[in-house]
Amino acid sequence: MRGDLIRVLSSVEEKANELKLDGYEPDVVLLGREAYEFIREQINEEFGDEEEVFELSGLKIRMLDELGGDAVVIDSKALGLGLGGAKRFRVVL
């Protein structure tokens, strides 16, 4: 489903751009297990591989099971220093 993959990549880039406009430097995408499996399935279907996915739109991927079907684009250097530095979105609809 190319449309689902494009939707996810667009969401990652949109959230990363929002963070950049707020003065942050996004560098990581936190993915819940459901979200990661969904994305991996879409990428493997599109490219015909059975590979792990380590990066989306130039951002490193880290797993966080508690997120479930959601993802969060973060600036790992600014997270926890105050409000901001992260943007969350739903991957699995």
CORPEWO-V409502 format. One record per pair of residues at least 24 apart in sequence whose C-alpha atoms are under 10 Angstrom apart, sorted by the first residue. I is the first residue (numbers start at 1). J is the second residue. D is the distance in Angstrom with one decimal. If there is no record, write none. Layout:
# CORPEWO-V409502
i=I j=J d=D
i=I j=J d=D
This chain:
# CORPEWO-V409502
i=1 j=41 d=9.5
i=1 j=42 d=6.4
i=1 j=43 d=9.1
i=1 j=45 d=7.7
i=1 j=46 d=7.5
i=2 j=42 d=7.3
i=2 j=43 d=8.6
i=2 j=45 d=8.8
i=2 j=46 d=6.9
i=3 j=42 d=9.5
i=4 j=38 d=9.3
i=4 j=39 d=8.6
i=4 j=42 d=7.4
i=4 j=43 d=9.9
i=4 j=91 d=9.0
i=4 j=92 d=9.3
i=4 j=93 d=9.9
i=5 j=38 d=9.1
i=5 j=39 d=6.9
i=5 j=40 d=9.5
i=5 j=41 d=9.5
i=5 j=42 d=6.0
i=5 j=43 d=7.1
i=5 j=46 d=8.7
i=5 j=91 d=9.7
i=6 j=42 d=9.7
i=7 j=91 d=8.6
i=8 j=35 d=9.7
i=8 j=38 d=9.9
i=8 j=39 d=7.8
i=8 j=42 d=9.9
i=8 j=56 d=9.3
i=8 j=71 d=9.6
i=8 j=89 d=9.3
i=8 j=90 d=8.8
i=8 j=91 d=6.4
i=8 j=92 d=9.2
i=9 j=39 d=9.4
i=9 j=56 d=7.1
i=9 j=57 d=6.7
i=9 j=91 d=9.8
i=10 j=57 d=8.9
i=11 j=71 d=9.6
i=11 j=73 d=9.5
i=11 j=88 d=9.6
i=11 j=89 d=7.4
i=11 j=90 d=8.9
i=11 j=91 d=8.6
i=12 j=56 d=7.6
i=12 j=57 d=7.1
i=12 j=58 d=9.9
i=12 j=59 d=8.9
i=12 j=71 d=8.5
i=12 j=72 d=8.4
i=12 j=73 d=6.8
i=12 j=87 d=9.2
i=12 j=88 d=9.3
i=12 j=89 d=8.4
i=12 j=91 d=9.7
i=13 j=56 d=8.9
i=13 j=57 d=6.7
i=13 j=58 d=9.4
i=13 j=59 d=9.5
i=13 j=73 d=9.0
i=14 j=73 d=9.7
i=14 j=87 d=9.5
i=15 j=72 d=8.5
i=15 j=73 d=6.4
i=15 j=74 d=8.9
i=15 j=86 d=8.4
i=15 j=87 d=5.8
i=15 j=88 d=7.7
i=15 j=89 d=8.2
i=16 j=57 d=9.3
i=16 j=59 d=9.1
i=16 j=72 d=9.6
i=16 j=73 d=6.3
i=16 j=74 d=7.8
i=16 j=75 d=9.0
i=16 j=85 d=9.9
i=16 j=86 d=8.8
i=16 j=87 d=7.8
i=17 j=73 d=10.0
i=18 j=73 d=9.9
i=18 j=85 d=9.9
i=18 j=86 d=9.5
i=18 j=87 d=8.1
i=19 j=73 d=8.4
i=19 j=74 d=8.0
i=19 j=75 d=8.0
i=19 j=84 d=8.3
i=19 j=85 d=6.6
i=19 j=86 d=7.2
i=19 j=87 d=7.3
i=20 j=75 d=9.3
i=20 j=85 d=9.3
i=22 j=84 d=8.4
i=22 j=85 d=8.4
i=23 j=84 d=9.8
i=23 j=85 d=8.8
i=24 j=74 d=8.6
i=24 j=75 d=6.2
i=24 j=76 d=9.5
i=24 j=77 d=8.9
i=24 j=78 d=7.4
i=24 j=79 d=9.7
i=24 j=84 d=8.6
i=24 j=85 d=6.2
i=24 j=86 d=9.0
i=25 j=74 d=8.1
i=25 j=75 d=5.4
i=25 j=76 d=8.4
i=25 j=77 d=8.2
i=25 j=78 d=8.4
i=25 j=85 d=8.3
i=26 j=58 d=9.9
i=26 j=59 d=7.5
i=26 j=60 d=9.7
i=26 j=73 d=6.6
i=26 j=74 d=5.2
i=26 j=75 d=4.1
i=26 j=76 d=7.2
i=26 j=77 d=8.8
i=26 j=78 d=9.2
i=26 j=85 d=7.7
i=26 j=86 d=8.1
i=26 j=87 d=9.6
i=27 j=57 d=10.0
i=27 j=58 d=8.0
i=27 j=59 d=5.1
i=27 j=60 d=6.4
i=27 j=61 d=9.0
i=27 j=73 d=7.7
i=27 j=74 d=6.4
i=27 j=75 d=5.5
i=27 j=76 d=6.6
i=27 j=77 d=8.8
i=28 j=55 d=8.6
i=28 j=56 d=8.9
i=28 j=58 d=8.8
i=28 j=59 d=5.0
i=28 j=60 d=4.7
i=28 j=61 d=5.9
i=28 j=62 d=7.0
i=28 j=72 d=8.3
i=28 j=73 d=5.9
i=28 j=74 d=5.5
i=28 j=75 d=6.6
i=28 j=76 d=6.7
i=28 j=86 d=9.7
i=29 j=54 d=9.9
i=29 j=55 d=8.3
i=29 j=56 d=7.6
i=29 j=57 d=9.5
i=29 j=58 d=9.7
i=29 j=59 d=6.2
i=29 j=60 d=6.0
i=29 j=61 d=4.9
i=29 j=62 d=6.2
i=29 j=63 d=8.5
i=29 j=64 d=9.9
i=29 j=71 d=6.7
i=29 j=72 d=5.6
i=29 j=73 d=4.5
i=29 j=74 d=6.3
i=29 j=75 d=9.0
i=29 j=76 d=9.5
i=29 j=86 d=9.5
i=29 j=87 d=9.6
i=29 j=88 d=9.5
i=30 j=59 d=9.7
i=30 j=60 d=8.5
i=30 j=61 d=6.0
i=30 j=62 d=4.9
i=30 j=63 d=5.7
i=30 j=64 d=6.2
i=30 j=65 d=9.3
i=30 j=67 d=8.1
i=30 j=70 d=8.5
i=30 j=71 d=5.4
i=30 j=72 d=5.0
i=30 j=73 d=6.4
i=30 j=74 d=7.5
i=30 j=86 d=9.9
i=30 j=88 d=9.1
i=31 j=61 d=7.0
i=31 j=62 d=6.2
i=31 j=63 d=5.0
i=31 j=64 d=5.8
i=31 j=65 d=7.5
i=31 j=66 d=9.0
i=31 j=67 d=6.5
i=31 j=68 d=7.6
i=31 j=69 d=7.7
i=31 j=70 d=6.3
i=31 j=71 d=4.5
i=31 j=72 d=6.7
i=31 j=73 d=8.9
i=31 j=88 d=9.9
i=31 j=89 d=10.0
i=31 j=90 d=9.9
i=31 j=91 d=8.8
i=32 j=62 d=8.8
i=32 j=63 d=5.9
i=32 j=64 d=5.0
i=32 j=65 d=4.7
i=32 j=66 d=6.1
i=32 j=67 d=4.2
i=32 j=68 d=4.2
i=32 j=69 d=5.6
i=32 j=70 d=5.8
i=32 j=71 d=6.3
i=32 j=72 d=9.0
i=32 j=90 d=9.9
i=32 j=91 d=9.1
i=32 j=92 d=9.8
i=33 j=62 d=10.0
i=33 j=63 d=6.6
i=33 j=64 d=6.9
i=33 j=65 d=5.1
i=33 j=66 d=8.0
i=33 j=67 d=7.4
i=33 j=68 d=5.6
i=33 j=69 d=7.0
i=33 j=70 d=8.8
i=33 j=71 d=9.6
i=34 j=63 d=10.0
i=34 j=65 d=8.1
i=34 j=66 d=9.8
i=34 j=67 d=8.3
i=34 j=68 d=5.2
i=34 j=69 d=4.8
i=34 j=70 d=7.9
i=34 j=71 d=9.8
i=34 j=91 d=8.6
i=34 j=92 d=7.2
i=35 j=63 d=9.3
i=35 j=64 d=10.0
i=35 j=65 d=9.4
i=35 j=67 d=8.2
i=35 j=68 d=6.4
i=35 j=69 d=4.4
i=35 j=70 d=6.0
i=35 j=71 d=6.9
i=35 j=90 d=8.3
i=35 j=91 d=5.6
i=35 j=92 d=5.9
i=35 j=93 d=9.7
i=36 j=61 d=8.8
i=36 j=62 d=9.2
i=36 j=63 d=7.5
i=36 j=64 d=9.5
i=36 j=65 d=9.5
i=36 j=68 d=8.9
i=36 j=69 d=8.0
i=36 j=70 d=9.0
i=36 j=71 d=8.7
i=36 j=91 d=8.8
i=36 j=92 d=9.4
i=37 j=69 d=9.2
i=37 j=92 d=9.7
i=38 j=69 d=8.5
i=38 j=91 d=8.0
i=38 j=92 d=7.0
i=39 j=91 d=8.2
i=39 j=92 d=8.9
i=68 j=92 d=8.6
i=69 j=93 d=7.8
